């Protein structure tokens, strides 16, 4: 198995981050949004590298009492190998280092693999935003599940 490394990304990683977003998302984040997250003191952009190649990333934002997972992505060719769980563990560590009380996130109600990952990681459903997400590839608008987990314990 190739060597993996989880680290906080910097502005120098922007080209690789943009390429990963474009390869792995139907609606990739704009370059300006990625650049702003990398430069923000209230965001951490974590990258997972394998054999020197960026294969996943997560964006977490610090809020007054909580942290919010804004994005998590694993390159399509690298999915199904536990990389998203590794990124999520890094997000939880980052949020704890900020002193955040909870980790919050929103996820498409139809994204069963992500929901299963979040539940395995201790997140629970707190609510639902009806019709929150715009349609994807001929589908209707989709609900967002609101999920959270306390960060005080392990």
Protein Blocks (a to p, Z undefined) as FASTA:
>chain_A
ZZdddddddfklmmmmmmmmmmmpfbdcdfklmmmmmmpmkbccddddeehiafbdcddd
ddfkbccdfbdcddfklgonommmmmmmmmmmmmmmnopabdcddddfklmmlmmmmmmn
opacfbdcehkbcceehiacdddddddddfkbZZ
